[in-house]
Amino acid sequence: MSEVEAMRIIKFGNNELDRKIGGIPIPTLCLVEGPSSAGKSVFVQAVAYGALNLGYSVHYITTENTIRGFLSNMKSLSFDCDLHFISWQFSITSINVRNIRWDAEISQRFLETLMKFVEFLHEVMRKDVIIVDNISHFIATASEHQILEFFSHMRDCVDERDIAVFLTLHPFVVNEDLLVRIRSVCDGNILLEIKEIGEQILRIMKITKLRGAVKRVDVTIGFVVDPVFGIKVIPISGAKV
């Protein structure tokens, strides 16, 4: 078996996206950044769906939906995960963060709990892929030390347990210097933006880093959210991005 064949890779099951990205290797710590409505959740849901269809066990932590609403939303994007959910291959945790009065102490408790939970998900539930969508509330009031400690712990979890961890983030919740340090800890860094091109609203995916990729990755990918394809890749040649 060749080295490439022996690699564990997450494919999206979307021909255009797989052709451009080539899959995401496991293990990985991947940070997915972008403002509201830029497509962060859609991207990591596509990751979850692709991983499930390849036989990986996935856990998804959502701070933005109920479990029922989350499954319904995935189905509306043609990411039907009901059977995976029933079989426990796919498990979901919903955390309601809206009514919490956040401060540094609360953030510390949440981050410590999240670190322990990630360990539990792999060691007890045998999860290969863990997605946290989104960590912005957890770190917005945390100290720089707390945030770096969290990412360092996630780095160790990925390396020691050979798993994939995806974290979505609104980048404005931390300062630029800290954001640079956070990105440096991660294997993958994907920036999502919203652009107006003519009369069309286009989402832009910029893959600034993907360590361990099996091929040269297209740096910039245009896409729209489509109920049939989930993520539909759109050519952006000639457009200023």
C-alpha positions in Angstrom: 0.0 0.0 0.0 1.4 3.4 -1.0 1.7 6.3 1.5 -1.1 8.2 -0.2 -3.4 5.1 -0.1 -2.6 4.6 3.6 -3.7 8.2 4.5 -7.0 8.8 6.1 -8.8 11.5 4.2 -12.2 13.2 4.5 -13.8 13.7 1.1 -16.9 15.8 0.7 -18.7 13.6 -1.8 -19.0 16.7 -3.9 -17.0 16.2 -7.1 -16.1 19.9 -7.7 -15.1 20.5 -4.1 -13.2 17.3 -3.9 -11.4 18.1 -7.1 -10.3 21.5 -5.9 -9.4 20.7 -2.3 -8.5 17.0 -2.7 -9.8 16.0 0.7 -8.8 16.9 4.3 -6.3 14.6 6.0 -6.8 13.0 9.4 -5.4 14.0 11.9 -6.0 17.7 11.6 -6.9 20.7 13.6 -8.8 23.0 11.3 -10.0 26.6 12.0 -12.9 27.8 9.8 -13.3 31.6 10.0 -15.8 34.0 8.7 -18.6 36.5 9.5 -22.2 35.6 10.0 -23.8 34.0 6.9 -20.5 33.4 5.2 -21.0 29.7 5.1 -19.0 28.4 8.1 -21.8 26.0 9.3 -22.5 24.8 5.8 -18.8 24.0 5.2 -18.4 22.0 8.4 -21.8 20.3 7.8 -20.4 19.2 4.4 -17.3 17.9 6.2 -19.5 15.9 8.6 -21.6 14.5 5.8 -18.6 13.4 3.8 -16.9 11.9 6.8 -20.0 9.9 7.7 -20.4 8.5 4.2 -16.8 7.3 4.4 -17.5 5.4 7.6 -16.0 7.8 10.1 -17.7 8.4 13.4 -18.6 12.0 13.9 -19.7 14.2 16.8 -21.1 17.7 16.1 -21.4 20.4 18.8 -23.7 23.2 17.8 -24.3 26.5 19.6 -26.8 27.7 17.0 -29.6 25.1 16.8 -31.5 22.4 18.5 -30.7 18.8 17.6 -34.0 18.4 15.7 -33.5 21.8 13.9 -30.0 20.9 13.1 -30.9 17.6 11.4 -33.7 19.3 9.5 -31.4 22.0 8.3 -28.8 19.5 7.1 -31.6 17.6 5.3 -32.6 20.8 3.5 -29.1 21.0 2.1 -29.2 17.3 0.9 -27.1 16.3 3.8 -29.5 13.6 5.1 -27.8 12.2 8.2 -30.9 10.6 9.9 -29.7 7.0 9.5 -26.2 7.9 10.7 -27.8 9.6 13.7 -30.1 6.7 14.6 -27.1 4.3 14.4 -25.0 6.5 16.7 -22.4 6.9 14.0 -23.4 10.6 14.1 -24.0 12.2 17.5 -24.9 15.8 18.3 -24.7 18.1 21.3 -26.7 21.3 21.3 -25.5 24.1 23.7 -27.8 27.1 24.3 -25.4 30.0 24.9 -27.7 32.9 24.2 -28.8 33.7 27.8 -25.4 33.2 29.5 -23.8 36.3 31.0 -20.3 35.7 29.7 -17.2 36.7 31.6 -13.6 35.3 31.9 -14.6 32.9 34.7 -17.6 31.4 32.7 -15.4 31.2 29.6 -12.7 29.3 31.6 -15.3 26.8 32.8 -16.7 26.2 29.4 -13.3 25.8 27.7 -12.1 23.4 30.4 -15.3 21.4 30.0 -15.0 21.4 26.2 -11.4 20.1 26.5 -12.5 17.2 28.7 -15.5 16.5 26.5 -13.3 16.2 23.3 -11.2 13.7 25.2 -14.3 11.8 26.2 -15.7 11.8 22.7 -12.7 10.0 21.4 -11.7 7.8 24.3 -15.2 6.6 25.2 -17.4 7.2 22.2 -14.6 6.5 19.7 -15.2 9.6 17.6 -12.9 10.2 14.6 -14.1 13.6 13.7 -15.3 16.3 16.2 -16.8 19.6 15.1 -17.4 22.6 17.3 -19.7 25.2 15.6 -19.1 27.7 17.0 -16.5 28.6 19.6 -16.9 32.4 19.4 -19.1 32.7 22.6 -16.6 30.5 24.5 -13.6 32.7 23.8 -15.0 36.2 23.4 -14.6 37.0 27.1 -11.7 34.6 27.8 -8.2 35.8 28.5 -5.4 35.4 26.0 -3.8 32.8 28.2 -7.1 30.8 28.4 -7.6 30.9 24.6 -4.0 29.8 23.8 -4.2 27.1 26.4 -7.4 25.8 24.8 -5.9 25.7 21.3 -2.7 24.1 22.6 -4.8 21.4 24.3 -6.7 20.8 21.0 -3.4 20.5 19.2 -2.3 17.9 21.7 -5.6 16.0 21.4 -5.3 15.8 17.6 -1.6 14.7 17.7 -2.0 12.1 20.5 -5.3 10.7 19.4 -5.0 10.9 15.6 -8.4 12.6 15.2 -9.8 15.5 13.2 -11.1 18.6 15.1 -12.9 21.4 13.3 -13.6 24.7 15.0 -15.7 27.6 13.5 -15.0 31.1 14.6 -16.1 34.7 14.1 -12.6 36.2 13.7 -13.7 39.6 15.1 -14.0 38.2 18.7 -10.2 38.2 19.1 -7.5 40.7 18.2 -5.4 40.3 15.1 -2.2 39.4 16.9 -3.9 36.6 18.9 -5.6 35.4 15.8 -2.3 35.0 14.0 -1.0 32.9 17.0 -4.2 30.8 16.9 -3.9 30.1 13.2 -0.2 29.1 13.6 -1.3 26.2 16.0 -3.7 24.8 13.4 -3.1 22.5 10.5 -5.8 24.0 8.4 -7.1 27.5 8.1 -10.1 28.3 5.9 -11.4 31.9 5.6 -15.0 32.4 4.3 -16.2 35.8 3.0 -19.2 37.2 1.3 -18.8 39.2 -1.9 -21.2 41.0 -4.2 -20.3 40.3 -7.8 -22.7 42.1 -10.1 -26.2 41.2 -8.7 -25.0 38.0 -7.3 -24.1 37.3 -3.7 -21.2 35.0 -3.8 -19.4 33.2 -0.9 -15.6 33.0 -1.2 -13.6 30.2 0.4 -9.9 31.0 0.9 -7.8 28.0 2.0 -4.7 29.7 3.5 -3.3 26.5 5.0 -4.0 22.8 4.7 -1.1 20.8 6.1 -0.8 17.3 4.8 -2.9 17.9 1.7 -2.5 15.1 -0.9 -2.5 17.7 -3.8 -2.0 21.3 -4.5 -5.1 23.1 -3.2 -6.9 25.8 -5.1 -6.4 28.8 -2.9 -9.7 30.6 -3.6 -13.0 28.9 -4.4 -16.3 30.7 -5.1 -19.5 28.9 -4.0 -23.2 29.3 -3.3 -25.4 27.4 -0.9 -27.6 25.1 -2.9 -30.4 22.8 -1.6 -29.4 20.1 -4.1 -25.6 20.2 -3.8 -25.2 21.8 -0.4 -22.1 23.7 -1.6 -22.1 24.5 -5.3 -18.8 25.6 -6.7 -19.0 28.7 -8.9 -16.2 29.9 -11.2 -14.9 33.3 -10.2 -12.4 33.9 -13.0 -12.5 37.5 -14.1 -14.2 38.5 -10.8 -12.3 40.7 -8.4 -12.0 38.7 -5.1 
